[in-house]
């Protein structure tokens, strides 16, 4: 162990460096090599819809001369052909363009062409090994089944593609013209029905840049190949879906394609986006916003997976076969199940499963959990003090709010839903040996007398389950609760699974977790999951609120954590080497964000119980973890992920937890800081003469909130100041103004987060 004298200068150097969220390569101990990049796949739909809009006349002219329908292409390897692909670049007016390509493989269900300019002899993007791997995955083998390919898996689950063309699917590997410039979002692949007609073939397009399929040394990039095959499973479902329902309802079409990825053995789409936005209209699809549409993909993935796991493949296949679009089609299938069920029951159970995720709570039933092993539960609003008076909130149509009470005794609560029959409430009581889910009646006192004994957590889901509700809301509710308040430390934890490994960072590197503030609290202690029996030194700092530095004021330096047990072999289900560091003597205010960091003080020795220590880690869809190390000669703070094929699902998380408590004698409601930026719909809407705009900030920073008219002219600035992390609101009033009835827009800017919503003034 290094002495304090050596440790302190290292920490001083670390806290003066700037912070940057960057992804890079690294090696995890006892696990395979990791890969990374700074690119990510984005939704192709906005690109295609814009292309349709810009080129509708030209497309119709092109289609009018395409009358030949080939029954069989009879391509063989080496054949040359020029296909038509859509130019998806913003601001381009090129329409369809010609792609000179060569047939590189003919399989049982597919014919694979590669753009000539992407072939290994030209730009080294695709070679024969890549082509053969694509053919193998499509025809014969997936991660889910070594004896069944994507084609058979999708067909058995969803139905058949159209028989209008050659039954073999053309897979064209090309550099999709999507405006990609080496970093950021790119279109990994797409199915486009108009391109089928133009090409007289069942065809979809798979990107060769920047997946990439090949590494610089010419060997296969498995991450790129996995992304390509995941995209293939997704797009082939769209091709099948189009055969049955066209135009399809976007949410369910995408939901089915996201399920296709999972049933073929690829990872579930990023969960964290939905987990931070549960109170949103289920079917919404924000095709004009490439950022917010990620939330829609996340919501669609979890909903589709739940339906598939609960009711099996027939619900997916029968939905398409019945050719009834939207939730009406889902309702028809559910009512004809044996035993029958309905949409309201199903979506209510889904909301419970997203929080509880336990299939054993209801005997003989599996409705409150998933089979998928990496489900991350949604993030509730956590309330320490059970004594709350007339708290107000609102829920959107087919959306849900989660509240979690974590301490106290003799708990009572009463919900007021203003007589709205669409608002429902479920209670989830959890303890060491008992979990119970119950319906809560609005206007009736709900009591948990054994709160604090049998149950240490009581959570509530307030939701709107009426798919036929005319308005999307929001629908207001309020609640008042009471109980005996016990000021016990409350855990702030960003890790949701047990350790999966450690990383052998170099001496002088640092690992850290950034914790959100918990207003009105003091930092009681931290817990750290350690690997060995040695000591490791660290500290606590205020998170910087300005400039580019990560560390602000020093709060507790140095602190020391020493391992207590050593685990050999496989990691146990419950990690045993958790170490507590008591911080009460430092009297640290935990109201605003703070950093807990530890310095690497010796070379890692795998399998040595007394060697230099490391913080254990896992990986999840979201992370507050940072690493200070050197990358390409640049030393700074970095974010990392372990799988570049699905980076948002595999962010590295260090197992450090914080515990906060209220100062003695304080008795107030404390809510956990939000995990994501969010701009809520104004309420009421329409409004006259005033309305309230709520928003949440996961980190402190400068916030701008402005109102604009239909012509984009600024009406007023509601907020223009530095604000702490948390939930905020601002009132917009038209009193003493000359504003007329109509649509207005409000835009928030906070860091890199920008979002706009519209509201209506009715005089």
Buried (B, 14 or more C-beta within 10 A) or exposed (E): BBEEEEBBEBBEBBBEBEBBEBBBEBEBBEEEEBBBBBBBBBBBBBBBEBBEEBBEEEBEEBEEEEEEEEEEBEBEEEBEBEBBBBBBBEEEEEBBEEBEBBBBBBBEBBBBBBBBBBBBEEBBBBBEBBBBBBBBBBBBBBEBBEEBBBBBBBBEBBBBBBEBBBEBBBBBBBBBBBBBEEEEBBBBBBBBBBBBBBBBBBBBBBBBBBBBBBBEEEEBBBBBBBBBBBBBBBBBBBBBBBBBBEEBBBBBBBBBBBBBBBBBBBBBBBBBBBBBBBBBBBBBBBBEBBBBBBBBBBBBBBBBBBBBBBBEBBBBBBBBBBEBBBBEBBBBBBEEBEEEBBBBEBBBBBBBBBBBBBBEBBEEEBBBBBEBEBBBBBBBBBBBBBBBEEBEBBBBBBBBBBBBBBBBBBBBBBBBBEEBEBBBBBBBBBBEEEBBBEEBEBEEEBBBEBBBEBBBBBBBBBBBBBBEBEEBBBBBBBBBBBBEBEBBBBBBBBBBEBBBBBBBBEEBBBBBBBBBBBBBBBBBBBBBBBBBBBBBBBBBBBBBBEEEBBBBEEBBBBBBBBBEEBBEEEBEEEBEBBBBBEBEEBEBBBBBBBBBBBBBBBEBEEEEBEBBBBBBBBBBBBBBBBBBBEBEEEBBBBBBBBBBBBBBBBBBBBBBBBBBBBEEEBEEBBBBBBBBBBBBBBBBBEBEEEBBBBBBBBBBBBBBBBBBBEEEEEBBEBBEEEBBBBBBBBEBEBEEEEBEEEEBBBBBBBEEBBBEBEBBBEE
